[in-house]
Amino acid sequence: MKTRATIVCILIAGMLLCGCSAKQENVYLDTQALAEALLTEIDFEDELNPVDSTMIKILYGIEDAEEAWVYVGSGATAEEVAVFAFATSEQAKDAWNKAQARVEEQKENFMSYMPQEIDKLSHATVKQLNQYVVVCVSSSDQVEEIIENYVNKD
């Protein structure tokens, strides 16, 4: 009987610890500053230009972002930067899925006419940080470090 009670206590303690570690930190991200940092601190082959909300909807299928900074190249490369802010983390999760789908679609598109871009797309950063989503398609290995420099956590 004591063994059964001990096992139950261990299981309950384990569940409580898992619940505590799953708690997300509050995150604040200056989306415009991060987008600008990614644009200036990463050496892109292509010149990236901003796109408007109509084009964001076409490219990503995202309409509900509170803030959106999206920059794409000429089409000669797959390079792009996108930083979004949403009202909720649930909206951000949906946008993250759409961003992942965008990268996969780009892989299919570039495979036939510019296969050298597949490596960039395969290593693209598509990251959700609570209510924010960040996308960066480049050959740089500094993307994660740049993002971390702009994330403020409580």
Phi, psi and chi 1 to 4 in degrees:
 res  aa     phi    psi   chi1   chi2   chi3   chi4
   1 MET       -  -41.1 -167.3   67.8  165.3      -
   2 LYS   -65.0  -36.3  -75.1 -175.3  177.8 -176.4
   3 THR   -63.2  -43.3  -55.1      -      -      -
   4 ARG   -63.7  -42.8 -177.4  178.4  -78.9  172.7
   5 ALA   -65.0  -39.3      -      -      -      -
   6 THR   -64.0  -43.9  -57.2      -      -      -
   7 ILE   -62.9  -44.1  -68.3  172.1      -      -
   8 VAL   -61.3  -43.8  169.8      -      -      -
   9 CYS   -62.6  -41.2  -72.4      -      -      -
  10 ILE   -64.5  -43.8  -69.6  170.7      -      -
  11 LEU   -62.3  -43.7  -71.3  173.7      -      -
  12 ILE   -63.7  -43.7  -69.1  171.9      -      -
  13 ALA   -61.7  -41.6      -      -      -      -
  14 GLY   -62.1  -42.2      -      -      -      -
  15 MET   -65.6  -39.5  -72.0 -172.0  -65.7      -
  16 LEU   -64.7  -42.2  -70.9  173.4      -      -
  17 LEU   -64.0  -41.2  -72.6  172.9      -      -
  18 CYS   -63.8  -39.3  -71.1      -      -      -
  19 GLY   -63.5  -39.2      -      -      -      -
  20 CYS   -69.5  -40.0  -68.2      -      -      -
  21 SER   -73.9  -19.9   65.5      -      -      -
  22 ALA   -79.8  -11.4      -      -      -      -
  23 LYS   -63.6  127.8 -178.3  179.6  178.1  -97.9
  24 GLN   -85.8  145.8  -69.4 -172.9  -16.9      -
  25 GLU   -77.0  153.7  -62.0  177.0   71.5      -
  26 ASN   -71.9  136.5  -69.5  -33.2      -      -
  27 VAL  -125.6  137.0  172.3      -      -      -
  28 TYR  -123.6  135.1  172.0   74.7      -      -
  29 LEU  -136.2  124.3 -176.2   63.1      -      -
  30 ASP   -79.3   97.1 -176.6  -24.0      -      -
  31 THR   -62.6  -41.4   56.4      -      -      -
  32 GLN   -66.1  -44.5 -176.6  177.9   12.5      -
  33 ALA   -63.2  -40.7      -      -      -      -
  34 LEU   -64.9  -45.4  174.9   57.1      -      -
  35 ALA   -58.4  -44.8      -      -      -      -
  36 GLU   -64.3  -39.1  -70.7  174.8    6.4      -
  37 ALA   -64.4  -44.4      -      -      -      -
  38 LEU   -61.3  -40.5  -70.2  168.9      -      -
  39 LEU   -66.0  -37.2  -72.1  170.5      -      -
  40 THR   -94.1  -28.0   58.4      -      -      -
  41 GLU   -91.6  -12.2  -65.3  179.0   31.1      -
  42 ILE  -106.5  137.1  -67.6  174.8      -      -
  43 ASP   -86.2   99.5  -68.9  -33.0      -      -
  44 PHE   -88.0  147.2  -68.9  100.0      -      -
  45 GLU   -74.5  -34.8  -65.7  173.1   29.3      -
  46 ASP  -101.6  159.0 -153.5   -8.3      -      -
  47 GLU   -86.7  122.2 -179.3  179.1  -18.1      -
  48 LEU   -93.7  135.8  -57.7 -175.4      -      -
  49 ASN  -124.1  148.0  -65.1  -62.2      -      -
  50 PRO   -68.4  149.8   22.9  -29.3      -      -
  51 VAL  -119.2  154.3  -62.1      -      -      -
  52 ASP   -88.4  177.0   63.4   18.6      -      -
  53 SER   -62.9  -32.0   59.4      -      -      -
  54 THR   -64.8  -43.7  -58.4      -      -      -
  55 MET   -70.4  -34.2 -173.1   56.0   84.5      -
  56 ILE   -60.6  -42.5  -67.6  170.0      -      -
  57 LYS   -62.3  -41.5 -179.3 -179.2  175.4 -174.2
  58 ILE   -66.7  -46.0  -68.2  168.5      -      -
  59 LEU   -71.6  -45.5  -63.8  175.4      -      -
  60 TYR  -111.0  -19.5  -76.1   90.1      -      -
  61 GLY    74.3   21.0      -      -      -      -
  62 ILE  -103.6  124.9  -66.3  173.1      -      -
  63 GLU  -122.9  -17.3  -61.1  180.0   67.9      -
  64 ASP  -102.2   16.1   57.0  -11.2      -      -
  65 ALA   -72.1  139.0      -      -      -      -
  66 GLU   -76.1  -32.3  -68.6 -174.6  -21.7      -
  67 GLU  -140.3  141.6  -63.9  178.4   32.5      -
  68 ALA  -148.4  124.1      -      -      -      -
  69 TRP  -122.4  104.6  -54.7   95.3      -      -
  70 VAL  -125.6  130.5  179.0      -      -      -
  71 TYR  -131.2  130.1  -59.5   83.6      -      -
  72 VAL  -128.5  159.6  -61.8      -      -      -
  73 GLY   -86.8 -167.2      -      -      -      -
  74 SER   -77.8  -11.7   63.3      -      -      -
  75 GLY   104.2  -10.5      -      -      -      -
  76 ALA   -74.4  -19.9      -      -      -      -
  77 THR  -135.2  168.7   69.4      -      -      -
  78 ALA   -90.9    3.0      -      -      -      -
  79 GLU   -62.5  138.2  -63.9  171.4  -29.8      -
  80 GLU  -165.6  161.1   66.6 -175.7   59.7      -
  81 VAL  -133.0  135.8  168.4      -      -      -
  82 ALA  -145.3  131.2      -      -      -      -
  83 VAL  -132.6  124.3 -176.9      -      -      -
  84 PHE  -123.5  147.6  -59.9   96.4      -      -
  85 ALA  -123.2  138.7      -      -      -      -
  86 PHE  -126.8  164.4  -62.9   90.4      -      -
  87 ALA   -70.1  -32.5      -      -      -      -
  88 THR  -134.9  160.4   67.5      -      -      -
  89 SER   -70.7  -25.4   60.1      -      -      -
  90 GLU   -66.8  -41.5  -69.7   78.8   21.7      -
  91 GLN   -64.0  -39.6  -71.1  173.2  -47.4      -
  92 ALA   -64.4  -38.3      -      -      -      -
  93 LYS   -62.4  -42.4  177.9   64.4  175.1  168.2
  94 ASP   -62.5  -43.2 -179.2   54.4      -      -
  95 ALA   -65.6  -38.1      -      -      -      -
  96 TRP   -58.8  -43.8 -179.3   85.7      -      -
  97 ASN   -61.4  -41.5  -73.2  -35.0      -      -
  98 LYS   -67.0  -36.8  -70.0  176.5  179.3  178.7
  99 ALA   -67.0  -40.8      -      -      -      -
 100 GLN   -60.7  -42.7  -69.6  -78.1   59.6      -
 101 ALA   -64.0  -38.0      -      -      -      -
 102 ARG   -60.0  -45.9  161.6   96.0  175.2  132.3
 103 VAL   -62.7  -43.1  170.4      -      -      -
 104 GLU   -64.1  -40.8  -69.4  -56.3  -45.7      -
 105 GLU   -63.4  -40.6 -179.8 -178.3  -47.2      -
 106 GLN   -63.8  -37.4  -72.9  -69.6   83.0      -
 107 LYS   -58.6  -46.0  -76.2 -179.0 -172.2  176.8
 108 GLU   -62.5  -43.4  -69.4  174.7   23.5      -
 109 ASN   -65.3  -44.3  -66.8  -20.5      -      -
 110 PHE   -79.7  -20.2  -82.5   92.2      -      -
 111 MET   -56.3  -40.0 -178.4   62.1   78.7      -
 112 SER   -82.9  -30.3   60.5      -      -      -
 113 TYR  -119.6  -14.5   74.0   95.7      -      -
 114 MET  -147.1   67.0  -63.3 -157.7   73.6      -
 115 PRO   -61.5  -19.6   17.0  -25.4      -      -
 116 GLN   -66.9  -15.7   66.6  -87.4   20.8      -
 117 GLU   -83.1  -11.6  -66.8  -62.5  -58.0      -
 118 ILE   -62.0  -35.3  -60.5  -57.0      -      -
 119 ASP   -61.0  -43.3 -170.9   50.6      -      -
 120 LYS   -61.3  -44.6  -70.3  177.5 -169.0  169.9
 121 LEU   -68.2  -35.3  -71.0  159.4      -      -
 122 SER   -68.0  -26.4  -65.1      -      -      -
 123 HIS  -109.1   19.6  -64.3   95.0      -      -
 124 ALA   -62.4  145.2      -      -      -      -
 125 THR   -92.0  120.9  -61.3      -      -      -
 126 VAL  -130.9  105.2 -178.1      -      -      -
 127 LYS  -129.8  135.7 -172.1  169.8 -168.5  140.5
 128 GLN  -107.2  129.4  178.8 -173.5   -3.3      -
 129 LEU  -124.4   91.8  -57.5  156.8      -      -
 130 ASN    52.1 -109.2  -75.0    0.5      -      -
 131 GLN   -92.8   13.1   71.6  -88.4   24.7      -
 132 TYR  -117.9  150.3  -56.4   98.1      -      -
 133 VAL  -132.7  133.6  173.4      -      -      -
 134 VAL  -124.9  132.7 -179.6      -      -      -
 135 VAL  -127.0  132.1  179.5      -      -      -
 136 CYS  -144.4  118.5 -173.5      -      -      -
 137 VAL  -108.1  110.8  179.4      -      -      -
 138 SER  -160.7  175.2   75.1      -      -      -
 139 SER   -96.8    6.4   57.3      -      -      -
 140 SER   -77.6  146.2  174.9      -      -      -
 141 ASP  -102.2   12.9   58.0   -3.8      -      -
 142 GLN  -100.8   -1.0  -63.3  176.2  -40.7      -
 143 VAL   -57.6  -51.2  175.4      -      -      -
 144 GLU   -59.5  -41.9  -69.3  -73.1  -24.3      -
 145 GLU   -64.1  -42.4 -178.8 -178.3  -27.9      -
 146 ILE   -63.0  -44.7  -66.9  168.9      -      -
 147 ILE   -59.1  -48.3  -67.5  169.1      -      -
 148 GLU   -58.8  -33.7  -79.9  -58.9  -49.0      -
 149 ASN   -67.3  -18.8  -71.1  -22.8      -      -
 150 TYR  -108.1   -0.1  -77.7   83.5      -      -
 151 VAL   -93.3  124.5  174.5      -      -      -
 152 ASN  -107.5  122.9  -64.2  -43.9      -      -
 153 LYS  -113.0  146.1  -62.0  177.2 -176.2  176.3
 154 ASP   -90.9      -  -71.5  -16.8      -      -
